[in-house]
Amino acid sequence: MIKRIFDFIASLTGLICIAPLLVVVACWVKLDSAGPVFFRQQRIGRHRVPFYIKFRTMVVGSEAKSNITIGSDARITNAGRFLRHYKIDELPQLINVLLGEMSLVGPRPEVPRYVAYYPKDVGDIVLSVPPGITDWASIEYKAESELLGTAANSERTYIEVILPAKLEYYLRYVRERSFLMDLRIIFSTLVAIVH
């Protein structure tokens, strides 16, 4: 209950404070390339319930090619490179937090294609809590696209190496989560973004 109250107050306050920034970013995304401001990619949330929303950082139709971003992916727009680097593309997810579909901190939500690779017992645990905007795995794999860019087979590397490592972080979070841990993760995320 404390976590949900904190999420609600923090997300509402955050959305009010950054509303002017969101408007500027939305205009930039719209002017930078053809297509909608938001990218409605399905993600799997708590109890496997899907949800959507994020600033669009790639050209329209990019998801048809791949669900993962590799290195200096040509599909990323000019605005998208900046938004991704500073994680600004994630800010609309505060709306999901406000609605209760997400939390500020929790396992990062995946697309259905990769959730299918979760071992059932692991998936049941990871998906028993609301997904988050940030977590330990987000900090550890901040440069994930660059790592995948050096792989011989990025899809295989993601499924066989990165995804299992992320799932270990997710399990650790679910088992050890606390309000103080959430605050530590939020602080660590802000430090990682600045650096």
PAZAPA-4460 file (N, C-alpha, C; in steps of 0.05 Angstrom, whole numbers, plus 32768, in hexadecimal, padded with zeros to 4 digits):
% residues 195
    n_x    n_y    n_z   ca_x   ca_y   ca_z    c_x    c_y    c_z   seq   type   mol
   8011   7FE8   8000   8000   8000   8000   8011   8019   8000     1      M     A
   8027   8019   8010   8039   8030   8011   8046   8035   7FF6     2      I     A
   804E   801F   7FE9   805A   8020   7FCE   8047   802D   7FBA     3      K     A
   802D   8024   7FBB   8019   802F   7FA8   8014   804C   7FAD     4      R     A
   8012   8054   7FC7   800D   8070   7FCE   8025   8081   7FC4     5      I     A
   803D   8077   7FC9   8055   8085   7FC0   8056   8088   7FA1     6      F     A
   8050   8072   7F94   804F   8072   7F76   803B   8087   7F6C     7      D     A
   8023   8087   7F78   800E   8099   7F6F   8016   80B6   7F73     8      F     A
   801F   80BD   7F8B   8027   80D8   7F91   803F   80E1   7F80     9      I     A
   8053   80D0   7F7E   806B   80D6   7F6F   8065   80D9   7F51    10      A     A
   8055   80C7   7F46   804F   80C9   7F29   803E   80E1   7F23    11      S     A
   802A   80E7   7F34   8019   80FF   7F30   802A   8118   7F32    12      L     A
   803A   811A   7F46   804C   8131   7F4A   805F   8134   7F33    13      T     A
   806B   811D   7F2B   807D   811D   7F14   8070   8127   7EFB    14      G     A
   8059   811C   7EF5   804B   8124   7EDC   8044   8142   7EDC    15      L     A
   803C   814C   7EF3   8035   8169   7EF5   804E   817A   7EF0    16      I     A
   8064   8171   7EFD   807E   8181   7EFB   808A   8180   7EDF    17      C     A
   8088   8169   7ED2   8095   8166   7EB8   8082   816A   7EA0    18      I     A
   8069   8172   7EA6   8056   8176   7E90   8061   8188   7E79    19      A     A
   806E   819F   7E80   8079   81AF   7E6A   808E   81A0   7E59    20      P     A
   809F   8190   7E67   80B3   8180   7E59   80A6   816C   7E47    21      L     A
   8091   815F   7E51   8083   814B   7E41   8077   8157   7E27    22      L     A
   806D   816F   7E2A   8062   817D   7E12   8078   8183   7DFE    23      V     A
   808E   818D   7E08   80A5   8193   7DF6   80AF   817A   7DE8    24      V     A
   80B2   8164   7DF7   80BC   814B   7DEC   80A8   8140   7DD8    25      V     A
   808E   8142   7DDE   807A   8138   7DCB   807B   8147   7DB1    26      A     A
   807F   8162   7DB2   8081   8172   7D9A   809A   816A   7D8A    27      C     A
   80B0   8166   7D98   80CA   815E   7D8C   80C7   8143   7D7D    28      W     A
   80BB   8130   7D8B   80B7   8115   7D7F   80A6   8118   7D65    29      V     A
   8091   8128   7D67   807F   812B   7D50   808D   8139   7D39    30      K     A
   809D   814D   7D3E   80AA   815C   7D29   80C2   814D   7D1E    31      L     A
   80CE   813C   7D2E   80E7   812F   7D26   80E3   8119   7D11    32      D     A
   80CC   810B   7D13   80C6   80F6   7D00   80A8   80F1   7CFE    33      S     A
   80A0   80E5   7CE7   8084   80E0   7CE3   807A   80CA   7CF6    34      A     A
   8062   80CD   7D00   8056   80B9   7D11   804B   80C5   7D2B    35      G     A
   803F   80B4   7D3C   8033   80BE   7D55   8049   80C5   7D6A    36      P     A
   8041   80D3   7D7E   8053   80DB   7D94   8059   80C3   7DA5    37      V     A
   8045   80B3   7DAB   8048   809C   7DBC   804B   8082   7DAC    38      F     A
   805B   8070   7DB7   805F   8056   7DAB   8050   8042   7DBC    39      F     A
   803B   8036   7DB1   802A   8024   7DC0   8033   8007   7DBD    40      R     A
   804A   8001   7DC9   8053   7FE5   7DC9   8048   7FD7   7DE1    41      Q     A
   803D   7FBF   7DDD   8032   7FB0   7DF3   8048   7FA6   7E05    42      Q     A
   8044   7FAA   7E1F   8056   7F9F   7E34   8045   7F8F   7E47    43      R     A
   8051   7F7B   7E53   8042   7F6A   7E66   8047   7F73   7E83    44      I     A
   8031   7F78   7E90   8032   7F82   7EAC   802C   7F6D   7EC1    45      G     A
   8024   7F76   7ED8   801E   7F64   7EEF   8008   7F51   7EE7    46      R     A
   800B   7F38   7EEE   7FF9   7F22   7EE8   7FF4   7F1F   7ECA    47      H     A
   8009   7F27   7EBB   8009   7F24   7E9D   7FF4   7F36   7E8F    48      R     A
   7FEC   7F4B   7E9C   7FD9   7F5E   7E90   7FE9   7F72   7E7F    49      V     A
   7FE2   7F74   7E65   7FF1   7F86   7E53   7FEA   7FA4   7E57    50      P     A
   7FFD   7FB5   7E50   7FF8   7FD2   7E50   800B   7FDF   7E3B    51      F     A
   8007   7FF9   7E36   8016   8007   7E22   801D   8023   7E2B    52      Y     A
   8031   802F   7E1E   8037   804C   7E1D   8055   8052   7E20    53      I     A
   805F   8063   7E10   807B   806C   7E10   807E   8081   7DFA    54      K     A
   8090   8093   7DFD   8096   80A6   7DE7   80A2   8095   7DD0    55      F     A
   809B   809C   7DB8   80A6   808E   7DA0   80C2   8098   7D9B    56      R     A
   80D5   8085   7D99   80F1   808D   7D94   80FC   8080   7D7B    57      T     A
   80EA   8071   7D6D   80F3   8065   7D54   80DF   806C   7D3D    58      M     A
   80E8   8066   7D25   80D7   806C   7D0E   80BF   8058   7D10    59      V     A
   80A9   8060   7D04   8090   8050   7D04   8095   8035   7CF7    60      V     A
   808C   8020   7D03   808E   8005   7CF8   80A8   7FF6   7D00    61      G     A
   80B7   8002   7D12   80D1   7FF6   7D1A   80CD   7FDB   7D28    62      S     A
   80B7   7FD9   7D37   80B3   7FC0   7D47   80AF   7FA8   7D35    63      E     A
   80A8   7FAC   7D1C   80A5   7F95   7D0A   80BF   7F87   7D04    64      A     A
   80D5   7F96   7D07   80F0   7F8B   7D02   80FB   7F7C   7D1A    65      K     A
   80F9   7F89   7D31   8104   7F7D   7D4A   80F9   7F8C   7D62    66      S     A
   80F7   7F7D   7D79   80EE   7F8A   7D92   8106   7F93   7DA3    67      N     A
   811E   7F8F   7D9A   8135   7F98   7DA9   8145   7FAD   7D99    68      I     A
   8152   7FBF   7DA7   8161   7FD4   7D9B   817F   7FCD   7D9C    69      T     A
   818C   7FCF   7D85   81A7   7FC6   7D83   81BA   7FDD   7D7C    70      I     A
   81CD   7FE3   7D8E   81E2   7FF7   7D88   81D6   8011   7D7F    71      G     A
   81E2   801D   7D6A   81D7   8036   7D5F   81C3   802F   7D49    72      S     A
   81AD   8023   7D53   8197   8019   7D41   818D   802F   7D2F    73      D     A
   818D   802A   7D15   8185   803E   7D01   8167   8045   7D03    74      A     A
   8158   8035   7D12   813B   803A   7D15   8136   8050   7D29    75      R     A
   814A   8057   7D39   8146   806B   7D4E   8147   8087   7D41    76      I     A
   8133   8098   7D48   8132   80B3   7D3D   8147   80C5   7D4B    77      T     A
   814B   80DC   7D3F   815E   80EF   7D4C   8155   80F7   7D68    78      N     A
   813C   80FD   7D6B   8131   8103   7D86   8133   80EB   7D98    79      A     A
   812E   80D3   7D8C   812F   80BB   7D9B   8149   80B5   7DA8    80      G     A
   815F   80BB   7D9B   817A   80B6   7DA6   817E   80C6   7DC0    81      R     A
   8176   80DF   7DC0   8178   80EF   7DD8   8165   80E5   7DEE    82      F     A
   814C   80E0   7DE6   8138   80D7   7DFA   8140   80BD   7E07    83      L     A
   814B   80AA   7DF7   8153   8091   7E02   816B   8094   7E14    84      R     A
   817F   80A4   7E0C   8197   80A7   7E1C   8191   80B1   7E38    85      H     A
   817F   80C4   7E3A   8177   80CF   7E54   815E   80C3   7E60    86      Y     A
   8154   80AE   7E54   813D   809F   7E5D   8123   80B0   7E5E    87      K     A
   8123   80C5   7E4E   810B   80D7   7E4D   80F4   80C9   7E40    88      I     A
   80FA   80B6   7E2E   80E5   80A7   7E21   80D4   8096   7E34    89      D     A
   80DF   8092   7E4C   80D0   8082   7E60   80BD   8093   7E71    90      E     A
   80BF   80AE   7E6F   80AF   80BF   7E81   8091   80BB   7E7E    91      L     A
   8086   80B6   7E66   8069   80B1   7E65   8060   8099   7E75    92      P     A
   8072   8088   7E7D   806B   8071   7E8E   8062   807A   7EAA    93      Q     A
   8067   8093   7EB0   805C   809E   7ECA   803D   809D   7EC9    94      L     A
   8032   809F   7EB1   8015   809C   7EAE   800C   8080   7EB6    95      I     A
   801C   806C   7EAD   8017   8050   7EB4   8019   804B   7ED2    96      N     A
   802C   8059   7EDF   802F   8057   7EFC   8017   8064   7F09    97      V     A
   800F   807B   7F00   7FF7   8088   7F0B   7FDF   8076   7F0A    98      L     A
   7FDC   8068   7EF3   7FC4   8056   7EEF   7FC7   803C   7EFE    99      L     A
   7FDE   8036   7F09   7FE2   801D   7F18   7FEB   8006   7F07   100      G     A
   7FF1   800B   7EED   7FFA   7FF6   7EDB   8018   7FF0   7EE0   101      E     A
   8026   8004   7EEA   8043   8002   7EF0   8049   800E   7F0B   102      M     A
   8062   800A   7F13   806C   8017   7F2B   8085   8026   7F23   103      S     A
   808E   8038   7F34   80A7   8046   7F2E   80BE   8032   7F2D   104      L     A
   80BE   801F   7F3F   80D3   800B   7F40   80C7   7FEF   7F3F   105      V     A
   80D3   7FDE   7F2F   80CA   7FC2   7F2C   80D7   7FB6   7F13   106      G     A
   80D3   7F9C   7F0F   80DE   7F90   7EF7   80D5   7F9E   7EDE   107      P     A
   80E7   7FA3   7ECB   80E0   7FB1   7EB3   80CC   7F9F   7EA3   108      R     A
   80B7   7FAC   7E98   80A4   7F9C   7E88   80AF   7F94   7E6D   109      P     A
   80A9   7F7C   7E65   80B3   7F71   7E4B   809C   7F6F   7E37   110      E     A
   80A4   7F6C   7E1E   8090   7F67   7E08   8088   7F49   7E0A   111      V     A
   8070   7F42   7E01   8067   7F26   7E03   807B   7F12   7DF7   112      P     A
   8088   7F19   7DE1   809B   7F07   7DD4   80B1   7EFD   7DE7   113      R     A
   80BB   7F0E   7DF8   80D0   7F06   7E0B   80C6   7EFC   7E25   114      Y     A
   80AE   7F04   7E2D   80A2   7EF8   7E45   809E   7EDA   7E40   115      V     A
   8099   7ED3   7E27   8096   7EB6   7E21   80AE   7EA6   7E28   116      A     A
   80C6   7EB2   7E2B   80DE   7EA4   7E32   80E3   7EA3   7E50   117      Y     A
   80D1   7EAF   7E60   80D4   7EAD   7E7D   80CD   7E91   7E85   118      Y     A
   80DE   7E84   7E95   80D5   7E6A   7EA1   80BC   7E6F   7EB1   119      P     A
   80A9   7E5D   7EB0   808F   7E62   7EBD   8091   7E6A   7EDA   120      K     A
   80A1   7E5B   7EEA   80A3   7E61   7F06   80AF   7E7D   7F0B   121      D     A
   80C2   7E85   7EFA   80CF   7E9F   7EFC   80BB   7EB5   7EF3   122      V     A
   80AD   7EB0   7EDD   809A   7EC3   7ED4   8083   7EC8   7EE8   123      G     A
   807A   7EB3   7EF5   8065   7EB6   7F09   806E   7EC9   7F1F   124      D     A
   8088   7EC7   7F27   8092   7ED8   7F3D   8096   7EF5   7F33   125      I     A
   80A4   7EF7   7F1C   80AA   7F12   7F11   8091   7F22   7F0B   126      V     A
   807D   7F14   7F00   8064   7F21   7EF7   804F   7F23   7F0E   127      L     A
   8058   7F1D   7F26   8046   7F1F   7F3D   8046   7F3C   7F49   128      S     A
   8058   7F4C   7F3F   805A   7F68   7F49   8057   7F7B   7F31   129      V     A
   804F   7F94   7F35   804D   7FA7   7F1F   8069   7FAC   7F12   130      P     A
   806B   7FAD   7EF8   8084   7FB4   7EEB   808C   7FD0   7EF2   131      P     A
   80A5   7FD7   7EEF   80AF   7FF1   7EF7   80BC   8001   7EE0   132      G     A
   80BE   801A   7EE5   80CC   802C   7ED2   80EA   8026   7ED4   133      I     A
   80F3   801F   7EEC   8110   8019   7EEF   8113   8002   7F03   134      T     A
   812B   7FF6   7F02   8132   7FE1   7F15   8150   7FDC   7F13   135      D     A
   815B   7FC8   7F22   8178   7FC3   7F21   8181   7FBC   7F05   136      W     A
   8171   7FAC   7EF7   8179   7FA4   7EDB   817B   7FBC   7EC9   137      A     A
   8169   7FCF   7ECC   816A   7FE7   7EBB   8184   7FF7   7EBF   138      S     A
   818E   7FF7   7ED7   81A7   8005   7EDD   81BF   7FF5   7ED2   139      I     A
   81BE   7FDA   7ED7   81D4   7FC9   7ECE   81D6   7FC8   7EB0   140      E     A
   81BF   7FC8   7EA2   81BF   7FC6   7E85   81B7   7FE0   7E78   141      Y     A
   81C1   7FF5   7E83   81BB   8010   7E78   81C4   8012   7E5A   142      K     A
   81DA   8005   7E54   81E5   8005   7E38   81DF   7FEB   7E2A   143      A     A
   81C7   7FE0   7E2E   81C0   7FC7   7E23   81C1   7FC7   7E04   144      E     A
   81B8   7FDC   7DF7   81B8   7FDC   7DDA   81D4   7FDC   7DCE   145      S     A
   81E7   7FE9   7DDC   8203   7FE8   7DD4   820E   7FCC   7DD7   146      E     A
   8207   7FBF   7DEC   8210   7FA3   7DF1   8206   7F91   7DDB   147      L     A
   81ED   7F94   7DD5   81E1   7F83   7DC0   81ED   7F89   7DA4   148      L     A
   81F5   7FA3   7DA1   8201   7FAB   7D88   821B   7F9D   7D82   149      G     A
   8229   7F93   7D97   8242   7F85   7D93   823E   7F66   7D91   150      T     A
   8226   7F5D   7D95   8221   7F40   7D94   821E   7F36   7D78   151      A     A
   8227   7F1D   7D73   8225   7F11   7D59   8208   7F0C   7D51   152      A     A
   81F8   7F04   7D65   81DC   7F00   7D61   81CD   7F0D   7D79   153      N     A
   81C4   7F26   7D74   81B8   7F36   7D8A   819F   7F29   7D96   154      S     A
   818E   7F1D   7D85   8176   7F10   7D90   817D   7EF9   7DA2   155      E     A
   818F   7EE8   7D9A   8197   7ED2   7DAA   81A5   7EDB   7DC4   156      R     A
   81B6   7EEF   7DC2   81C4   7EFA   7DD9   81B0   7F05   7DED   157      T     A
   819B   7F13   7DE3   8187   7F1D   7DF6   8178   7F07   7E04   158      Y     A
   8170   7EF3   7DF5   8160   7EDD   7E00   8170   7ECB   7E13   159      I     A
   8189   7EC5   7E0B   8199   7EB1   7E1A   81AB   7EBD   7E2F   160      E     A
   81B2   7ED7   7E2D   81C5   7EE3   7E3F   81B8   7EFA   7E50   161      V     A
   81AE   7F0E   7E42   81A4   7F25   7E50   818A   7F20   7E5F   162      I     A
   8176   7F13   7E52   815C   7F0E   7E5F   815F   7EFE   7E78   163      L     A
   816E   7EE7   7E78   8171   7ED8   7E91   817F   7EE9   7EA7   164      P     A
   8192   7EFA   7EA0   819F   7F0B   7EB4   818B   7F1F   7EBF   165      A     A
   817A   7F2A   7EAE   8166   7F3D   7EB8   8152   7F2F   7ECA   166      K     A
   814B   7F16   7EC3   8138   7F07   7ED4   8143   7F02   7EF0   167      L     A
   815D   7EFF   7EF2   816A   7EFC   7F0C   8166   7F16   7F1D   168      E     A
   816A   7F2D   7F10   8166   7F46   7F1D   8149   7F49   7F25   169      Y     A
   8137   7F42   7F14   811A   7F44   7F1A   8112   7F33   7F32   170      Y     A
   811C   7F1A   7F32   8117   7F08   7F48   8122   7F14   7F63   171      L     A
   813A   7F1E   7F61   8146   7F2A   7F79   8134   7F41   7F83   172      R     A
   812B   7F52   7F71   811A   7F68   7F79   8101   7F5F   7F87   173      Y     A
   80F3   7F4C   7F7A   80D9   7F42   7F85   80DD   7F36   7FA1   174      V     A
   80F3   7F28   7FA5   80F8   7F1A   7FBE   8101   7F2D   7FD4   175      R     A
   8110   7F43   7FCD   811C   7F54   7FE0   810F   7F70   7FE1   176      E     A
   80FA   7F75   7FD2   80F0   7F90   7FCF   80E7   7F9D   7FE9   177      R     A
   80EC   7FB6   7FEA   80E3   7FC6   8001   80E2   7FE3   7FF8   178      S     A
   80D6   7FF4   8008   80D4   8010   8001   80F0   801D   8000   179      F     A
   8102   8015   8013   811D   8020   8013   812C   8017   7FFA   180      L     A
   8128   7FFE   7FF1   8135   7FF5   7FD9   812C   8005   7FC1   181      M     A
   8112   800A   7FC0   8107   801A   7FAA   8114   8035   7FA9   182      D     A
   8117   8042   7FC0   8125   805C   7FC1   8142   805A   7FB7   183      L     A
   8150   8045   7FBF   816B   8041   7FB6   816D   803D   7F98   184      R     A
   815A   802E   7F8D   815A   8029   7F70   8154   8043   7F61   185      I     A
   8141   8053   7F6B   813A   806D   7F5E   8153   807F   7F5E   186      I     A
   8160   8081   7F75   8178   8092   7F77   818E   8087   7F64   187      F     A
   8193   806D   7F64   81A7   8061   7F53   81A1   8066   7F35   188      S     A
   8188   8066   7F2E   817F   806A   7F13   8185   8087   7F0A   189      T     A
   817F   809A   7F1C   8185   80B6   7F16   81A3   80BB   7F12   190      L     A
   81B3   80AE   7F23   81D0   80B0   7F21   81D9   80A4   7F06   191      V     A
   81CE   808D   7EFF   81D6   8080   7EE6   81CF   8090   7ECD   192      A     A
   81B8   809E   7ECE   81AF   80AF   7EB8   81C2   80C7   7EB5   193      I     A
   81C9   80D3   7ECB   81DB   80EA   7ECA   81F7   80E3   7EC0   194      V     A
   8200   80CB   7EC7   821B   80C2   7EBE   8218   80B2   7EA5   195      H     A
***
